[in-house]
């Protein structure tokens, strides 16, 4: 059934409780990637989904397997990633205690970090829940989901799965909403668009719309690349900059598409707009959030933007009150602020960006290197930089990049992770070695939890518990069978990155602040 629904890869770990889920995988033509930890399996499924656009599927066992994958489930829920976790569960837990892997309420525990968690009490129920999950991945905001199947049902004889359903059509748009926005744009003198990750598949239409309106633009971190980085009226991924509120306040019309304005997007309670705010989003919860949009419009971003572009004149004659030189000056000031806040990282980001191929997909972790890069590294296309934005999990980048590389066979994939985050999932390096993935892993080692230390200092707390003893990461990577190198300067780093993309296995590229000399 899963193969017929388009599943090519399953990430997971077999155990005595869920081994029946593995019966027939090879016959179906589905590859299985054996993770070293269920957290790694979940992040791999997440990375695979973000790279392929298809749901990532993970298999785990009862109890600890489910607990271990709950962190990736929470990350996928937060970042709107279509991930399906399937687990075994005990047949009965109320009248009998002390069973292997027993939890008080596994279904409810998983439900706290995903869209829904259900138990399939029969084969037909399992089939129905799988089809429900796949339909909702398309028709609604994609989020992680969990299906658990009792062991007795997994071991029972089952009838074949039903035929594949007709494709679900995503929510489109209302023509009157498009017409209303066309009118509003015609009257606006300083329109400004804000693009989020929900609009990542509509870059061509988004660029046409912005050009036709002479509008300025901003993006969330997840929306980078929707508008070209060198567009003269593109402020970039600047929403977290406090001054972006001032810029938004200058606009007489703000149109936000596919972005929820979460805390991790704007780090303030109010966006900063003073004029009308149009919200275009698939999720009705977003349309009624505290930003209080004056014109909420429920629609799928791609369909809406394509329709809007078709209604706007594309002759390039429309001018607005935005000035390219002012945008450039503001962006230069923000770049300098970023460099001053975390000194020395911007030049490394610039050198790394120059060394990676244009089509590289990047997975980053909760590390100061990534925090800087997200602000100063313009993307030339959307959907090619993935980060654990909302849930903010450490250890994401390495396994997620493995999942992305599995989905992108033959295309460049890169991981960026900090020394502390690497400890969380370093064991998954063995998976990349087994699979022979040409995966450069940039490990930024500042010898501490640098961001937390800085935060403590700002709060006038004596830094405590922010330094951990690190291993020799180069030797560690080599022990896994990976290549490893510690460049002495930026030129050597660039050479190492180029070599890593051409290698027949993963390469750990070990960097410290000393690389700047």
WORA-V137584 format. One record per residue. N is the residue number from 1. RES is the residue in one letter. PHI is phi in whole degrees, 0 to 359 (none if undefined). OMEGA is omega in degrees with one decimal (NA if undefined). Layout:
BEGIN
{{N	RES	PHI	OMEGA} {N	RES	PHI	OMEGA}}
END
This chain:
BEGIN
{{1	X	none	-179.1} {2	X	298	178.7} {3	X	299	180.0} {4	X	294	178.4} {5	X	274	173.9} {6	X	100	-179.4} {7	X	280	178.3} {8	X	252	-174.8} {9	X	223	171.7} {10	X	237	177.8} {11	X	254	-179.7} {12	X	174	178.8} {13	X	219	178.8} {14	X	279	174.9} {15	X	211	-176.4} {16	X	297	-178.7} {17	X	283	-174.2} {18	X	250	-174.8} {19	X	298	178.8} {20	X	294	176.4} {21	X	293	-178.5} {22	X	268	179.2} {23	X	292	174.9} {24	X	93	179.9} {25	X	299	-177.9} {26	X	294	179.2} {27	X	298	179.5} {28	X	284	-178.6} {29	X	83	178.3} {30	X	258	175.5} {31	X	279	175.6} {32	X	239	177.5} {33	X	254	-178.3} {34	X	276	177.0} {35	X	281	177.9} {36	X	265	-177.8} {37	X	202	-177.9} {38	X	298	175.6} {39	X	298	176.8} {40	X	297	179.0} {41	X	299	179.9} {42	X	294	178.4} {43	X	294	176.1} {44	X	296	178.1} {45	X	297	176.5} {46	X	298	-179.3} {47	X	297	177.4} {48	X	297	-178.9} {49	X	296	-178.7} {50	X	294	-178.3} {51	X	279	-172.6} {52	X	265	-173.7} {53	X	81	178.6} {54	X	256	178.6} {55	X	299	172.1} {56	X	270	-175.5} {57	X	243	179.5} {58	X	228	175.9} {59	X	250	176.2} {60	X	220	-179.5} {61	X	270	176.2} {62	X	301	169.0} {63	X	67	-176.0} {64	X	299	177.6} {65	X	297	177.7} {66	X	293	179.2} {67	X	300	-177.1} {68	X	291	-178.4} {69	X	267	-179.2} {70	X	295	177.4} {71	X	296	173.9} {72	X	299	177.2} {73	X	298	177.8} {74	X	295	178.2} {75	X	294	-179.5} {76	X	294	176.5} {77	X	297	-177.2} {78	X	296	-173.7} {79	X	258	175.9} {80	X	58	-179.9} {81	X	252	179.7} {82	X	284	-178.7} {83	X	228	178.5} {84	X	247	176.1} {85	X	256	177.5} {86	X	242	-177.5} {87	X	226	167.7} {88	X	277	172.4} {89	X	208	179.1} {90	X	290	-177.5} {91	X	287	-176.8} {92	X	206	-177.5} {93	X	231	-175.4} {94	X	280	-172.8} {95	X	261	-176.4} {96	X	222	-179.1} {97	X	248	173.7} {98	X	83	178.4} {99	X	283	177.2} {100	X	301	176.3} {101	X	65	-173.9} {102	X	286	170.7} {103	X	241	177.8} {104	X	292	179.3} {105	X	204	-176.9} {106	X	295	-179.2} {107	X	300	-179.2} {108	X	292	178.9} {109	X	299	179.9} {110	X	296	-177.3} {111	X	296	-178.6} {112	X	288	-175.4} {113	X	233	179.9} {114	X	218	-177.8} {115	X	295	172.2} {116	X	206	179.0} {117	X	228	-175.3} {118	X	229	176.3} {119	X	254	179.3} {120	X	264	-175.0} {121	X	273	176.7} {122	X	206	176.9} {123	X	298	-179.8} {124	X	298	177.6} {125	X	295	178.5} {126	X	298	179.5} {127	X	300	-178.8} {128	X	296	179.8} {129	X	291	176.7} {130	X	298	179.5} {131	X	295	176.7} {132	X	298	-179.6} {133	X	299	-176.9} {134	X	293	177.4} {135	X	293	-179.0} {136	X	289	175.7} {137	X	301	-178.0} {138	X	266	-169.3} {139	X	272	-178.7} {140	X	229	176.9} {141	X	299	-176.2} {142	X	289	177.6} {143	X	216	-179.8} {144	X	293	179.8} {145	X	220	-175.8} {146	X	228	174.4} {147	X	239	175.9} {148	X	244	-176.2} {149	X	236	178.0} {150	X	301	-175.4} {151	X	302	-179.8} {152	X	300	177.9} {153	X	289	177.9} {154	X	298	-177.7} {155	X	272	-175.9} {156	X	276	173.9} {157	X	287	-176.5} {158	X	231	173.3} {159	X	286	179.8} {160	X	299	177.6} {161	X	291	178.0} {162	X	291	178.6} {163	X	296	179.9} {164	X	298	179.1} {165	X	288	172.3} {166	X	297	-177.6} {167	X	303	176.1} {168	X	280	179.2} {169	X	263	179.4} {170	X	294	176.1} {171	X	305	-177.0} {172	X	270	-178.2} {173	X	201	175.8} {174	X	258	-178.4} {175	X	301	-179.5} {176	X	292	176.3} {177	X	292	177.7} {178	X	298	-179.4} {179	X	298	179.8} {180	X	296	-179.7} {181	X	291	175.8} {182	X	302	178.8} {183	X	297	-178.8} {184	X	296	178.4} {185	X	294	178.4} {186	X	294	-178.2} {187	X	266	-175.4} {188	X	284	175.8} {189	X	263	-179.1} {190	X	222	178.3} {191	X	284	179.5} {192	X	221	178.2} {193	X	261	173.0} {194	X	239	-176.7} {195	X	251	175.7} {196	X	246	-177.8} {197	X	299	178.4} {198	X	293	179.4} {199	X	254	-173.0} {200	X	296	-178.8} {201	X	272	-175.2} {202	X	236	-174.4} {203	X	298	-177.1} {204	X	300	179.2} {205	X	293	179.7} {206	X	298	179.1} {207	X	294	178.7} {208	X	294	-179.5} {209	X	294	-179.2} {210	X	299	179.3} {211	X	296	-178.0} {212	X	294	-177.0} {213	X	266	-171.6} {214	X	62	-171.8} {215	X	271	168.7} {216	X	277	-180.0} {217	X	213	171.5} {218	X	223	174.7} {219	X	214	166.0} {220	X	285	177.5} {221	X	299	-179.1} {222	X	289	-178.5} {223	X	263	179.9} {224	X	301	177.2} {225	X	95	176.6} {226	X	297	171.2} {227	X	256	-177.0} {228	X	303	-178.8} {229	X	298	-179.0} {230	X	264	173.2} {231	X	299	-172.8} {232	X	297	-179.9} {233	X	249	179.3} {234	X	264	178.8} {235	X	281	178.4} {236	X	85	-178.8} {237	X	276	-167.2} {238	X	244	-172.0} {239	X	301	-178.9} {240	X	283	175.5} {241	X	287	-178.5} {242	X	303	-177.9} {243	X	291	178.2} {244	X	297	177.0} {245	X	297	178.2} {246	X	294	178.1} {247	X	297	179.0} {248	X	297	178.6} {249	X	291	177.9} {250	X	282	-177.0} {251	X	285	174.7} {252	X	270	175.7} {253	X	208	176.9} {254	X	247	178.9} {255	X	243	-178.8} {256	X	254	-174.6} {257	X	234	174.2} {258	X	67	178.2} {259	X	222	-177.0} {260	X	265	-177.1} {261	X	51	178.4} {262	X	290	178.3} {263	X	305	-177.1} {264	X	286	174.2} {265	X	272	-169.5} {266	X	241	178.4} {267	X	51	173.8} {268	X	201	-175.6} {269	X	281	-177.1} {270	X	238	-177.3} {271	X	301	-179.5} {272	X	116	-178.0} {273	X	288	175.6} {274	X	242	177.5} {275	X	267	179.1} {276	X	296	175.5} {277	X	240	175.6} {278	X	261	177.7} {279	X	248	177.1} {280	X	240	-174.3} {281	X	201	177.6} {282	X	284	-171.7} {283	X	265	-179.1} {284	X	296	177.9} {285	X	297	178.0} {286	X	296	-175.6} {287	X	289	-179.5} {288	X	240	-176.2} {289	X	280	-175.7} {290	X	297	177.4} {291	X	289	173.2} {292	X	53	179.9} {293	X	300	177.6} {294	X	285	-178.4} {295	X	222	176.3} {296	X	282	-178.6} {297	X	226	179.2} {298	X	279	-177.4} {299	X	194	170.9} {300	X	277	-170.1} {301	X	303	-176.4} {302	X	297	-179.9} {303	X	296	-178.6} {304	X	294	-177.9} {305	X	295	178.0} {306	X	296	178.6} {307	X	294	179.7} {308	X	294	179.3} {309	X	300	-179.3} {310	X	291	-177.7} {311	X	265	-177.3} {312	X	257	177.4} {313	X	295	-177.3} {314	X	252	-176.9} {315	X	269	176.0} {316	X	74	-176.8} {317	X	267	-176.5} {318	X	288	177.4} {319	X	245	177.1} {320	X	231	-179.4} {321	X	276	179.1} {322	X	283	-179.0} {323	X	244	-177.0} {324	X	301	-177.7} {325	X	292	177.3} {326	X	290	177.5} {327	X	297	-179.2} {328	X	298	-180.0} {329	X	295	179.3} {330	X	295	179.9} {331	X	296	178.4} {332	X	296	178.8} {333	X	294	179.2} {334	X	295	177.7} {335	X	297	178.7} {336	X	296	177.7} {337	X	296	179.4} {338	X	299	179.8} {339	X	295	-179.2} {340	X	288	-177.7} {341	X	289	179.2} {342	X	227	-169.2} {343	X	301	170.3} {344	X	90	-175.1} {345	X	273	-177.6} {346	X	304	179.0} {347	X	299	178.3} {348	X	292	176.5} {349	X	300	-179.2} {350	X	298	-179.3} {351	X	293	179.6} {352	X	293	179.7} {353	X	300	-179.4} {354	X	291	-174.2} {355	X	264	-174.8} {356	X	266	176.9} {357	X	299	-174.0} {358	X	299	-173.7} {359	X	266	-177.0} {360	X	293	172.4} {361	X	259	-171.8} {362	X	245	173.9} {363	X	241	-177.8} {364	X	242	-175.1} {365	X	238	177.3} {366	X	282	-177.8} {367	X	211	-177.3} {368	X	301	178.4} {369	X	302	-179.1} {370	X	290	-180.0} {371	X	300	177.3} {372	X	289	-175.6} {373	X	300	-178.1} {374	X	298	-179.2} {375	X	267	-171.9} {376	X	250	-175.7} {377	X	259	177.2} {378	X	288	177.0} {379	X	262	179.8} {380	X	270	177.4} {381	X	207	-177.5} {382	X	276	174.0} {383	X	67	-178.5} {384	X	240	171.6} {385	X	226	-176.9} {386	X	241	-173.0} {387	X	215	176.6} {388	X	283	-169.2} {389	X	296	-168.7} {390	X	286	-176.1} {391	X	287	173.8} {392	X	68	-175.6} {393	X	275	170.9} {394	X	280	177.5} {395	X	87	-176.0} {396	X	290	-162.1} {397	X	297	-174.6} {398	X	297	179.5} {399	X	292	178.8} {400	X	296	177.6} {401	X	294	175.3} {402	X	297	176.2} {403	X	299	177.6} {404	X	295	179.8} {405	X	293	175.3} {406	X	297	179.9} {407	X	287	-172.5} {408	X	248	-178.0} {409	X	311	179.2} {410	X	88	178.8} {411	X	248	-174.0} {412	X	288	177.2} {413	X	228	-174.1} {414	X	225	174.4} {415	X	246	174.5} {416	X	232	-175.2} {417	X	216	178.1} {418	X	270	-176.7} {419	X	298	-177.6} {420	X	287	178.1} {421	X	297	-179.5} {422	X	298	178.8} {423	X	301	-174.1} {424	X	296	-172.1} {425	X	226	-176.2} {426	X	300	-178.1} {427	X	296	-179.1} {428	X	288	174.0} {429	X	302	177.3} {430	X	298	177.8} {431	X	293	179.3} {432	X	298	177.3} {433	X	293	180.0} {434	X	302	-176.6} {435	X	276	-179.2} {436	X	64	-176.3} {437	X	280	176.2} {438	X	280	-170.3} {439	X	240	171.5} {440	X	286	176.7} {441	X	242	177.9} {442	X	279	178.6} {443	X	253	-179.0} {444	X	265	-175.5} {445	X	247	173.1} {446	X	258	172.3} {447	X	75	-176.2} {448	X	193	167.6} {449	X	277	-169.9} {450	X	299	-178.5} {451	X	294	179.7} {452	X	289	176.2} {453	X	300	179.4} {454	X	298	-179.9} {455	X	294	177.0} {456	X	298	-180.0} {457	X	298	178.7} {458	X	298	179.6} {459	X	272	-179.5} {460	X	61	173.7} {461	X	250	177.4} {462	X	298	-176.6} {463	X	306	-176.6} {464	X	220	174.7} {465	X	59	179.4} {466	X	245	179.6} {467	X	239	178.0} {468	X	234	179.1} {469	X	287	179.1} {470	X	264	173.2} {471	X	282	168.9} {472	X	282	-172.6} {473	X	296	179.3} {474	X	296	179.2} {475	X	294	178.9} {476	X	299	178.8} {477	X	299	179.2} {478	X	295	177.9} {479	X	295	175.8} {480	X	284	-176.2} {481	X	98	178.4} {482	X	271	169.8} {483	X	281	179.3} {484	X	208	-178.5} {485	X	210	177.8} {486	X	238	-176.9} {487	X	299	-179.4} {488	X	268	178.2} {489	X	208	-174.7} {490	X	292	178.4} {491	X	295	177.2} {492	X	294	176.8} {493	X	298	179.9} {494	X	298	178.0} {495	X	295	179.6} {496	X	296	178.8} {497	X	295	178.3} {498	X	300	179.0} {499	X	296	-177.1} {500	X	294	178.6} {501	X	293	-179.1} {502	X	265	-176.2} {503	X	285	179.9} {504	X	261	177.2} {505	X	190	-177.6} {506	X	288	177.7} {507	X	229	172.8} {508	X	274	179.3} {509	X	250	-170.6} {510	X	271	-178.4} {511	X	237	171.0} {512	X	230	177.1} {513	X	304	-179.7} {514	X	292	-178.6} {515	X	296	178.8} {516	X	277	176.9} {517	X	82	NA}}
END
